[in-house]
Structure formats: structure tokens, C-alpha cells
Amino acid sequence: MAQLLLERGYRVVGTSRDAQMSKFGNLLRLGIRDRVEVESMSLTDFRSVIQVLTKVEPDEIYNLGGQSSVGLSFEQPVETLASIATGTLNLLEAVRFLGGKIKLYNAGSSECFGDTSGAPADETTPFRPRSPYAVAKSAAFWEVANYREAYGLFACSGILFNHESPLRPERFVTQKIVAAACRIAGGSDEILELGNTSVQRDWGWAPEYVEGMYLMLQQDEPGDYVLATGKTSSLEEFVAAVFASLDLDWRDRVKTNPAFFRPTDIAIGRSNPAKAKRVMGWEAKYAMADVARMMAQAHRGGGD
């Protein structure tokens, strides 16, 4: 997101709970660390939020903060709810307090939909969250909708299906798969252990999705949008694509471990991103197989 905004001539200010101690590794990896200003801010502390907004005077806010792992949310449900739901509420209230002229993008999630029994989810699909993370994201979505309707704020939620990139940490299953496959391609004899590989998701390429996020704040009217490829694949198919891109047979090196199963999970995630194309002209160009290949290439030093 920061890279895209810099390319469009923005002054970009990022926040971290402790900007002096944070390493900002992804900004360094992208080669833009020296072009991004940073401020210390805690989303769960209203005073901290309003101090930074008063100092920076932003035109647009992209709220990408909060605990971001579905799996970890089962272990840290209180922190997950606070960082996402309370954090989003603090931003909305601060924007309202400062006059309501700042445009706000909120990072929603397809996890909010829960299990739709295979039906494609769009902006009108009811939420049935199945994890503490999804519950928190659902609350934040309705906070945004409420402030938009009650106070006229230009506030949008992007309901994003899975969007991957080489910047993912290895606790996310896609990067875990890519890292292990690359080690195996390099001579490792390890076995990759995964949870339920029959789950199906809509996997896209994160650099495309930030373009959609940006476009939401450039529209004449605020609204919520599903961003996705519209194509669903199983985790097993993702594994196969990663290994195939490295000329490996995944069946020799992957096994299922019930320890990695979640208390509740979504069997099939299916999307309908038609509104984003119709209203904003946004459409994903890369599908799951492209994502798997590009992530593997990046991990082996072949570029993004």
C-alpha cells in the first residue's frame, strides 16, 4: 500500500505501536523505508490516535492495523477484538471529532461471511463469522457502516478474500508452504505438515488488491466492496501448484497433521467481485496458480 501511494505522489505516514523500536522489515525489503515517515500510535488508545491524526493531518487513512491471523485469534481473542474492533472505532471517532473530512479505508475480511455452503459471497451476503478474528472484523465493518450513515463520513470497507505476497510471514499457511517447498527444492529432506488441505479459498495477488483499496477512496461516494478473483481452489491445489513450479511432486513431501486443524473453519470460500468491476473498473488479473508461482520465484530470489 505504501509503495502504491508513493508512486502516486503521496506523502506517506505509517504508524506502529513503537516506531522507534520497530524494524519495518517489509519497507526495507521494498526499498522505501527512507520515503515513509513513521509515528508511534496505539489503535486501542483514543488519545494516541487523535494526537497522531492532529499532528499529521491526513487526507486519507488506510486502516490495516490489528491482529491479522485467524489461527492466532483463537489463542488471543481479547487482543484480537480490541485491536480490530476498538481500534477501528477509535479511528472513526477521531475522524468525526476532527470534522469528518478525512477519507477512511477499513480492512474488512471474507472471513466475516463464514460458511456460505459454496454460494458466492458479495456485499449483500449476511455475515456468519466462525472465528474471533472474523467476529472482530464483522464488528469493525458495521462500525464503519454506522459512522458513514450516521455522520456522513467517507468511510469504506474492503471485504478482501485471501490476498498473498512474498511479504507474508511464515505463520500464514501459503508462505509456510512456499518456504518449505523451496527448502526441499534446495535439498532438504523434510516433510511438510499441514492441517485440513481440503478447504477451498479464493487466492489473489496482494499488489493488485491494494490498487482496489486505493480506488475505493477515489470514488464520488463511499461504499463497501468485495475484492477477489472470483475463482476458488483447494489448499491441496495450492500446494500442488507451488511444488509443480519447483519441479517437485508434493505427494512425496506433504502430510496432514490434525494438530493444525482449527476449532472451526470455513470449508469453501467463494466470491462474487462483480461490484468492484462494475463501479471501479477493478478486476484481478492473477489467479491462484500465478500467485503460487510468483511467491515461489520471489522466495528463491527470482523477483516478485
N, C-alpha and C positions, 0 to 999 in steps of 0.2 A: 504494500500500500504506500509506504513512504517513498519507494522508488518511483512509482507511477506519479505521485503528486509532485515530486521534484522535477520529473520530466515535463510536467505541465506548468512549471514556473512557480510553484507554491513555496512559501516559507513553511517548513515542516517542523513542528514541535512535538516530540514524543514524551510520554510520561512513564515513570517507573516508581515503584514504592520507595526505592532508594537509588536515585540517578547517579550518585557519586560512587556507589559500590557495584552497580550493575555493569556487566561486561558488554552487553549489546552485541553478542557474537554474530547474530544474523545481519545486523547493519554493517559490521566489519566484513562479513563474507560477501555482501553485495557491493562493498566498496563505497558506501555512502555515509559511514559513521560521522565523518567530519562535516557533512552537509545537513545533518539533523540536529537541531537543538534538543536538549533534554531537560525535563523538570521532574522533581520528586513530587509524587502525588499518590494518595491512597484513595481509591474509589469509595471505600466504605466510610470515609471521614468527610462529611459535608464541608466542613471548614477548609480542609485541604483542597477539595475540588473547586470551591468558589474562589479561593485565593489564586490558584493557578489560572483559572479562566479570566479572572480580573486582570492578572498580570499579562497574559499572552494576547487577550482579545481576539480569539479565533473567529473566522468566518464559518468554518466547518469543523465538526468533530466526528471522528470515526472511532466509535466505542468498540474496541476489540479486546478489552481487558476482561479479567475474570478467569476463574479456574476452567480449563478447556478440555479436560479429559473425562469422558463418560465413565470409564472404569474407575478412575480415582474418586469420582463423585460419590460412589457407594462407600468409600472409606472416609471421605471428608464431606459429608452432606451439608453441615452447617456452614463451613467455609465456602462451599460451592454456592449456596443460596445467597450468602452475604455478598460475595464478590460480584456475582452476576445480577441478582435482583436488586439488592440495596445499592450496589454501585451504579446501575442504570438509573434508578430512581434519583440518586444524588445528582447525577448529570442533568437529568430532565428538570429537576427543581432548581438547580443552579442556572440553567439556561433561562427558565421562566423568570427567576429572580432578577437576572441581568437584562431583561427586556424582551427576551424571546426572539431575537433576530438571528441567532446562531443556528445553522442547519446541523442536524444531528443524524448520523447513521448509527444504527444499533445492530450488532451482530446477532441475528437470530439463528435458529438451527432446525434442520429437518428432523432432528430427534424429537422435537415437540409433537410431531404427528403420531408417534408411536407406531403401532401395528395397524396398517390400513387394509390388511388382508390382500395385499397385492394391488390395490387400486392406486392409480397415480394421484399424488397429493399436489394441490395447488393452493392459492392464497385463501380459498374459502373452506378448505378441509378442516374439520374440527381437530383440536389437539387432544391427544391421549398419551401424555408423557409417561415413560416407563423407566426413568432413572432420575436421581436427584438433579443431575445436570439438566435434563430435559424439563423437569419441573421448574427449575430456576430460569431457564431460557423462556419458557412459556409465560412466567410471571413478568419478565422483562418486556416481552412482546406486547402484553396487554397494558403495561405501564406506558409504553411508547404510544400505543393507540389512544389511550385515555388522555394523555397530555396533548396529543395532536387535536383531538376532538374538543377537549375542554378549554384549552388555552390557545389554540391556533398555532402551535409550534410546527415548524417544518422538521418533522421527525419521521424517520423511515426505519423499518426493519427489513433486513435482507434475510430471507429464510433459505440458507445455503445448505445444499446437500454436500456430501463429502468432497472436499477440495484439497488436493495433495500437492506437495512440492518437496524438493530436496532440503528445505529448511525445517521440516518436521523433526522433532526429537524422536529417538528410537522407542520411546514408550508407546507411540502410536503404531498400530499393527502394520500399516503399509511400510513405514520406514524400517520397522523390525524385520520385515520380510526382505526388503531390498538390501539391508545391511548384511543379513545372514547369507543371502544368495551371492552377494559379491565376495564375501569371505570364502564361501565354498568354491566359487569360480577361481579364487586365488590359491586354492589348495587345502583349505580347511576340511576336516572330515566330520564336522559337527552335524547334528540333526536339529532341524528347526522345529520347535514345539509351538503349536498354535491351539487356540480354542475352537469354537464352532466354525468350521470353514464352509458350511452350507449357507450362512447368512448372505443375503444379497443387498448390494448397495449401488448407488449411483455415484461413481467416482469421476471427478473432473480435475482440471489443472488450475491450481490456485492463482497463478498470474492472470488468467482470464477472468476469474471471479472478482478480483479487485477492480477490474475495469467496470464490471456491473455495479459494484458498490459505489464507485465514483459517479456513475451515471445516475443513480438514484437521487443524488443531491443536486443534479443539474436539471432536473425536470421542473416544469412550471408548478406542479402540485405534488405534495408529499404523498407517499403510498408505500405499501409493502410488496415485496417481490420474491418469488421463488427463483433461485439461481441453481441450475443443474444442467446435466447433459441430456436428460430425458431417456437415458439408456441404463439398464440395470444389469449388473454382473455379480456372480457369487465370489466370495473371498477365495474359494478354490481356483476360480478362473483368473483372479488377480495374481495369485501365487504362480500359476502355470505361465502367465504372461511374463512375469518378472524372470523366472527361471529360463524360459524359452529365449528371452532377449540376451541371455548369457550363455546360450547353447547348453543348457542343463535340463535334465529330466527331474522335475520337482518330486515325483513319486518315490525317488530313491532317498530323499533327504528331508521329508516332512512327515511329522506325525501329530496326531491330536492328543492334547492333554486336558482332561476335564477340569484341572485346576484353573485354567484360564477362562472357563465359562463364566458369564456374568449372572447375577441373581435373576435378572430379567433382561431380555434382549429383543430386538426387532428382527423378525425373520426376513422380511422383504422391505426394502426402501425403494419406492418408485415415485417418480416426479412428473409434473406437468409444468414446464417453464414457459408456457405459451405467452403469458402476460409480459414477461421481460422482453421477448422478441417483438411483440405487437406494440408495446408502448415505448420501449427504449431502443429497440433495434439490436438488443444484445442476444447473442447465441453462442453457445460453447462450440469451439472448433475441434477440441481434442477429446477423444473417448478414452475408456479405461486402458486399452492396450497401448495407446500413445503415452498415457501417464506412467504406466509400468515401465515402459522402455526409457522414457526421459529421466525418470528417477534413478534407474539403474545406471544409465550413462553418466549422470551427474555424480553419483556416488563413486564411480570408478574414475572420475576426473575427466569425463568426456564433455563437460559443459552442461548447461541447463537445457 
